[in-house]
């Protein structure tokens, strides 16, 4: 079964939105690193649901939209040494990293 982001106000998940500021010539490098880290490490962490990476059209940002079963699962991943290696490497490519956890308050679709 493939799990994808399911945006729903009744689903009690922790949503990570992490905005990376990056030099345009390093945007692809950062996305490649984040994708590898997800495949090799993050998706094997307890509570991981999904991760999506978005590249800004101006090349200056990468947004990671990820879901975890709970804030506790997310915090446990942060303490994992293997996960830290990837996060630390991403921080050397990006000039600014701004991770925040959110809950879904409102959904609108057509």
Protein Blocks (a to p, Z undefined) as FASTA:
>chain_A
ZZdddddfklccddddddddddfklmmmmmmmmmmmmmmmmmmpghiabdcddddfklpa
ccdddddfbfklmmmmmmpmklmmmmmmmmmmpmbdcddddddfbdcdZZ
